[in-house]
Amino acid sequence: MVADNFCHWIITATYLKVSFETRMLLNKNTYISTAVDLVQVDRFRCCLTTFNVLISILILLIAISLYFGGRYLIEHYEFNVFYTVAINSSLVLQIGCLLAWAWTLMRLYKDFKYTDKLLPNKRIFILHGSLLTLYLFLYAL
């Protein structure tokens, strides 16, 4: 489950970074390198680094809760708070990653009229998003 959470976050962070950098590359003001653009780039990098650290800590807390909850489950054959918190937190994190991923892609495809030439086929992302949504739905059940 921990590896699953890390994979979801890595994919989401990659989408966020690619979306930001693509918008900056296609913005003609980026090549002029005004101070406002450079501050925006630094702010984005700082925020992404902060989120990387915070999400990594959250995933490690989920792992610790899962470990202690799983040990209790094995010893006493009943669910406890640690296990329930770990499972629900993991589900919320993965749904949050799915929403951030979908919002980023929709924004990226909406912003540029040349996306059909710059970005891969939309059907691949739609299929990936549908499969991920189905996975999360079945996971929630």
Backbone torsions as a table, in degrees:
resi	resn	phi	psi	omega
1	MET	NA	-36.7	179.7
2	VAL	-65.7	-44.0	177.4
3	ALA	-62.8	-37.3	177.5
4	ASP	-62.1	-44.7	178.5
5	ASN	-63.9	-43.4	178.1
6	PHE	-62.7	-40.7	178.6
7	CYS	-62.5	-43.8	178.0
8	HIS	-60.1	-43.8	-178.6
9	TRP	-69.3	-40.6	-179.9
10	ILE	-62.0	-43.5	178.5
11	ILE	-63.9	-43.1	-180.0
12	THR	-64.7	-45.2	179.4
13	ALA	-63.3	-36.4	177.6
14	THR	-65.5	-43.7	177.4
15	TYR	-61.6	-42.3	179.5
16	LEU	-62.4	-44.3	-178.6
17	LYS	-66.9	-42.9	179.0
18	VAL	-64.2	-41.0	179.1
19	SER	-61.9	-46.0	179.8
20	PHE	-64.5	-46.5	-177.6
21	GLU	-68.3	-33.7	176.9
22	THR	-65.5	-43.3	177.6
23	ARG	-63.0	-38.9	179.5
24	MET	-69.1	-37.6	179.7
25	LEU	-66.1	-35.3	-178.4
26	LEU	-86.9	-4.0	177.9
27	ASN	-88.6	121.9	-176.7
28	LYS	-66.3	-24.9	179.2
29	ASN	-69.8	-20.6	179.2
30	THR	-62.8	-37.1	-177.1
31	TYR	-74.5	-21.1	175.0
32	ILE	-78.4	-25.4	178.1
33	SER	59.9	59.0	174.7
34	THR	-73.2	161.1	-178.1
35	ALA	-64.2	-34.2	-179.5
36	VAL	-64.4	-42.7	179.6
37	ASP	-66.1	-40.7	179.6
38	LEU	-66.8	-36.4	176.5
39	VAL	-66.1	-39.4	178.9
40	GLN	-64.3	-41.3	178.2
41	VAL	-64.2	-45.5	178.8
42	ASP	-63.0	-40.3	179.7
43	ARG	-64.4	-43.1	178.5
44	PHE	-62.2	-46.1	-179.9
45	ARG	-62.6	-39.7	178.0
46	CYS	-64.7	-44.4	179.0
47	CYS	-64.4	-42.3	179.7
48	LEU	-65.4	-39.4	176.9
49	THR	-64.8	-42.1	177.6
50	THR	-61.9	-45.2	178.5
51	PHE	-65.0	-37.0	176.6
52	ASN	-59.1	-44.5	179.9
53	VAL	-67.0	-47.0	-178.0
54	LEU	-64.3	-43.3	179.6
55	ILE	-67.5	-37.6	177.2
56	SER	-62.9	-41.4	177.2
57	ILE	-64.9	-42.0	177.9
58	LEU	-61.3	-42.2	179.7
59	ILE	-66.2	-37.6	176.5
60	LEU	-67.2	-36.8	175.5
61	LEU	-65.3	-38.7	175.8
62	ILE	-62.5	-40.9	179.5
63	ALA	-64.2	-41.8	178.7
64	ILE	-64.8	-44.1	177.7
65	SER	-62.1	-39.9	179.1
66	LEU	-66.6	-38.5	179.3
67	TYR	-63.7	-52.0	-178.7
68	PHE	-69.7	-35.7	176.4
69	GLY	-67.2	-38.3	177.6
70	GLY	-67.1	-38.5	177.1
71	ARG	-63.9	-42.5	178.6
72	TYR	-65.2	-39.2	179.6
73	LEU	-62.8	-40.8	179.7
74	ILE	-68.5	-40.8	-176.1
75	GLU	-75.9	-38.2	-172.2
76	HIS	-113.1	-3.6	178.6
77	TYR	56.6	36.0	175.9
78	GLU	-148.3	151.1	179.8
79	PHE	-72.5	152.4	176.5
80	ASN	-134.0	-179.7	-175.4
81	VAL	-65.0	-42.2	-178.7
82	PHE	-58.8	-45.9	-177.9
83	TYR	-66.9	-43.0	179.7
84	THR	-64.8	-42.3	178.5
85	VAL	-64.0	-41.4	-179.6
86	ALA	-63.8	-45.7	-178.9
87	ILE	-65.4	-47.2	-178.2
88	ASN	-68.7	-38.6	177.9
89	SER	-64.8	-39.3	177.9
90	SER	-63.8	-42.3	178.8
91	LEU	-64.2	-43.8	179.5
92	VAL	-64.5	-41.9	178.1
93	LEU	-61.4	-44.8	-178.7
94	GLN	-68.6	-36.9	175.9
95	ILE	-67.0	-40.2	176.2
96	GLY	-61.6	-40.7	177.1
97	CYS	-64.8	-41.0	178.2
98	LEU	-62.3	-43.6	179.8
99	LEU	-66.0	-41.9	178.2
100	ALA	-64.9	-40.7	178.6
101	TRP	-63.0	-46.6	-178.9
102	ALA	-66.0	-42.9	179.8
103	TRP	-62.3	-42.1	179.9
104	THR	-63.1	-46.1	-179.2
105	LEU	-67.2	-41.0	178.4
106	MET	-62.5	-41.7	179.4
107	ARG	-65.4	-41.0	-179.2
108	LEU	-65.4	-45.5	179.9
109	TYR	-70.3	-29.9	-179.2
110	LYS	-76.8	-33.1	-173.9
111	ASP	-70.7	-30.6	-170.8
112	PHE	-117.5	135.0	177.8
113	LYS	-81.1	-13.4	-179.8
114	TYR	-103.1	23.2	-176.2
115	THR	-65.9	-27.1	179.7
116	ASP	-65.9	-25.4	178.1
117	LYS	-92.1	-30.2	-175.4
118	LEU	-87.6	-38.8	-171.3
119	LEU	-109.1	157.8	178.2
120	PRO	-62.8	172.3	-177.6
121	ASN	-58.6	135.8	-179.6
122	LYS	-63.9	-31.0	-176.8
123	ARG	-61.9	-32.9	178.2
124	ILE	-64.0	-44.7	179.5
125	PHE	-68.4	-36.5	177.9
126	ILE	-65.7	-43.6	177.2
127	LEU	-62.6	-45.5	179.7
128	HIS	-61.5	-44.4	178.8
129	GLY	-65.1	-38.8	178.4
130	SER	-65.5	-44.3	178.6
131	LEU	-65.0	-39.6	178.6
132	LEU	-66.9	-39.3	176.8
133	THR	-64.7	-42.9	177.2
134	LEU	-61.9	-42.7	177.7
135	TYR	-59.6	-47.4	-179.2
136	LEU	-66.4	-35.5	177.1
137	PHE	-64.1	-47.1	178.4
138	LEU	-66.4	-35.2	177.2
139	TYR	-64.3	-38.0	179.8
140	ALA	-69.5	-32.6	178.4
141	LEU	-68.0	NA	NA
